[in-house]
Amino acid sequence: MTNLSRAARAVSSRLNTHRGCPSLLSRSRAFHAAANTNRSFLSSLLQTAKSNNPITSQWYGQPTHETHPELVGPAEVTHGIAKSEFEARRQKLVKDLPLGSTLLLFSAQMHFVSPHVFHSFRQDSDFYYLTGWNEPDSVVAIEKSATASRGYIMTMFVNAKDPKKEMWEGPRNGIEAAVSLFGADEARPIAEFRKYTNKLTSRLQDRKSRDDVCIFADLDTEHGLLRSRECTAFKDQLRRENMGSHIHRLSPLVQQLRLIKSPAEIQLMREAGRISAHGFGQLMQRCRPGLSESTLQTVFEQATKMALVSPGEDGSVTDRSALSRPAYVPVFASGEHALCMHYVQNSSPVKSGELILVDAGAEYAAYASDITRTFPVNGRFSQPQRDLYSALLSVHEQMIKLCHVASGYSLNEIHRRSTKVLATELKQIGLDVSDRDIDEQLFPHHIGHYLGMDVHDTVDINRSQQLKRNMVVTIEPGIYVPYDSKFPKAFHGIGIRIEDDIVVGQAEADIENLTARAPRSVDEIEACVGSVGWESKA
């Protein structure tokens, strides 16, 4: 054994024995800062020797520049987002908070289909936005400090590397990576979080220090979000000690940051829109009467993946499809199924003469797209279908033109405007309807919502807020004609929605439609649907 091997194993042993020691991990951070002089040597000291653990040779629990240079750049924490941007987000978050404030962010938890069978993990969006960390059972504590060089101290509580568990569950990032890659000042095993909360509650119990303690955390399960077990344990601890009233909600503060997208975020959303628009083009080309809604869903999802595979000149390929997955459970609603806003059974055959409403989108590098198109299964609109579609398309295009700061509009004001324009358009095709008819039956949902890491993004921010540059919103007017004698029979059972993802501009010329490539006009749709033959691969 060489002296280097002995040194590496000695330090590895110390780290494994004292993983809970903050001072040792603080020295670990300083050690990494000096790595410019001898990166490979220090790496061998600070990490358990990777060659000794072939099961987890990938080493990290998510793509990093070291393991996936084709996906993550040298200055990036996650694909497309630099370490400096994560740092700027955290600094903006603490900037206006009182000194001594403590912010607690809890990761999402794994969800199970049945015993031992789990869903694909998706991180809590606020947690990911501030850290880029993509593992469950994790907590981040950010303490605003006047003495810290960057204005705060960040401590991460995460799962340590464990070869026996990683053999079954796959690699973990580990404690050292929380410091060296993700920007924590200290990192500790997740089991030590209880000690940390005990200190917090002790300060709350002390009348002398209570007024100086300001804790921000999200402990509820609002909107169906289930956070880590540590969140539940902390909430129970506060309830037992009657201290819940001292906790302020954190998510509304983070959502104010998430509402305005950075250039890097818009680029990721541009790519999400591109691959989703490609999926719609492929879906329309392969649509045939008799196919199942479920089969068409598969066509769309496979096409969004393949849109990220690029051939090289030497015969090789570049494949970024690992960065993509469905942004939400899609709607493939043929015929009268389209009268249901969120029909997701997707189990019926599509029929000639009917329309199919498809509301689907891909997520790319944690950012969502959200597109809806409605098109004829056989490739040709009937006259009533064409009239209704053209009326709605006119509303859609007029509302997109209002998505700029100079208009002075909010999403709520655009919605109110859209109902008036829709009534005018419908009257021109023989549908003379009241405001009540539109609000309660024909167009019962909102014109749009904020879009970002979540499909319904920043849900605590009211849609009455005036639009600001680099917000991203959806514009999605709909028309759903029930089987009701007060409406012309030719339109009964027809449901149409058209939706695009819009970057708000300063002026109308600055507006960007991220999903404009998906066929939308009557002529584009009729030229596309059914234009590629169908062959079974079985």
Residue, then its C-alpha position, 0 to 999 in steps of 0.5 A: m500500500t502506498n503512503l497516499s493510499r494509507a493517508a486517504r484511508a485514514v482520512s476516510s476513516r475519520l470522516n466516517t467515524h465523525r460524520g456528525c462533527p460540524s467542525l470537521l466538515s467545516r474544515s472539509r469545506a476549507f480543504h476543498a477551497a484549496a483544491n486548485t493547487n492539488r485537486s486530485f490529492l485533496s479529493s482522495l483525502l476528503q472522499t472515501a476512495k471511490s475505487n473501494n466501492p465499485i457498486t457506487s462508482q457513479w458516486y453521486g445521487q444525481p448528474t454532476h459535471e464529474t459524472h455527466p459532463e454532457l448534461v452538467g457544465p463545469a460551473e453548474v450545479t444542475h443542468g443550465i443553472a450555475k452555482s452562482e445563480f443558486e447563490a444569488r437566489r439564497q442571498k436575495l431570499v435573506k436580504d430583507l429578513p431580520l438578522g438572526s432569521t432561520l429558514l428551514l426547507f424540507s425536501a419532498q418524500m418518496h411516494f409509494v404505489s404499493p409496498h416496496v414499489f415507489h414512484s419516480f422521485r420529484q423534489d419539492s420545487d422551493f427546495y430544488y430552486l434554492t439548492g439543486w439537491n435532488e434527494p429525499d430525506s433532506v433538510v436545509a437550514i439557512e441562518k441570516s448572519a451579519t458576520a458570514s461572508r455571504g450574509y448567511i450560513m447554510t447547513m444541510f442535513v442529508n443522508a450519508k453515503d452508505p455502500k450497503k444501502e446504495m447497493w439496493e437504492g442507488p448512489r447518494n450525494g453524501i455529506e461531503a458533496a453537500v459542502s463541495l458541490f452544493g454550497a453548504d457551509e456545513a453538512r450533517p447526517i439527517a439524524e442530527f436534525r432533531k438536535y438542531t430543532n431542540k436548540l431552536t425550540s430552546r431559544l423560543q422558550d427563553r423569554k430573553s431570546r424569543d424576540d430575536v428568533c424568527i423562523f420561516a418554514d412550511l409545515d402544512t400539507e397545502h396543495g397536497l404536498l407531502r414533505s419529509r418525515e423531518c417536517t412532520a417530526f418538527k411540526d409535532q414537536l412544535r405542537r407539543e411545546n405550543m410553539g407553532s405560532h412562532i413559525h412564519r410561512l416561507s414559500p410565499l417569499v420563495q415564490q416571489l423570487r420564482l415568479i420572475k424568471s432569469p435568462a437561464e430559466i427561460q432558456l430551460m423553459r424554451e427547451a421544454g416548449r420546443i420538445s413538447a411542440h415536437g411531441f404535438g407535431q409527431l402526435m398529430q402526424r400519427c393520429r388515426p381513427g381507431l387508435s386508443e387515447s392511451t396509445l396517442q399519449t405514448v406517441f407524444e411522450q416518446a416523441t418528447k424524449m426523442a427530441l433530445v437525441s441528436p446524431g453526431e457527424d461521426g455516427s455517435v449520438t448526444d442524448r439529453s433525454a434523461l433531463s425530461r419527463p411528463a410535467y403532469v398527468p396529460v389529458f387525451a380527451s376525444g369527442e365528448h370527453a373534452l367537456c370534462m376539464h381534466y379527463v385523464q382516463n385516456s382509455s377510449p378509441v378515437k373516432s373519425g369525425e370527432l375532435i381530440l383535445v390534448d393537454a400535455g407537456a414535458e418537463y425539462a431540467a425541472y421546468a415545465s411546459d403546458i400546451t393544449r391543442t384540439f384537432p380532428v381525428n380524421g384530419r378535417f374539421s367539420q364546418p361547426q368544428r371549424d367555426l367554433y375553433s376559429a372563434l376560439l383561436s381569435v380569442h387566443e391570439q388577441m389575449i397573447k398580444l396583451c401579455h406585456v408590461a405596457s398593457g397594464y394588464s394582470l392575468n385576471e384582467i386578461h381573463r375578463r377581457s377574454t370572456k367579452v371577446l369570446a362572446t363577440e366571436l361566438k355571436q358571429i357564428g350563431l351562438d348568442v350567449s349571456d355572460r352567465d352562460i360563458d362563466e358557468q358553462l361555456f368557459p368555466h376556467h381561468i384564461g391562464h396561470y403562472l408557469g415555471m418549475d411547477v405547472h401551476d407555478t407560484v400558486d400563492i401569488n394572486r393573479s390580480q398582480q400586474l404582469k411583469r417582464n419575464m413572468v411566464v404565463t399560459i394563455e388557454p381559452g376554452i369553449y365547451v358546449p354541453y348537450d343543452s337545447k339553449f345552444p345550437k345542436a350542431f355544436h353540442g358535445i364539442g370541447i376545444r381548448i388552445e394553450d400556449d406558454i408566454v414569456v411576458g415582454q416589456a412591450e408587445a414586440d418583446i412577447e415570446n411564445l415558447t410553444a408556437r411551434a406546435p401546429r395551431s391554425v386550421d391550415e397547419i393542423e389539417a396539413c399535419v394530422g395523419s400525414v405520416g403512416w402508422e406501422s406496428k413495431a410488434 
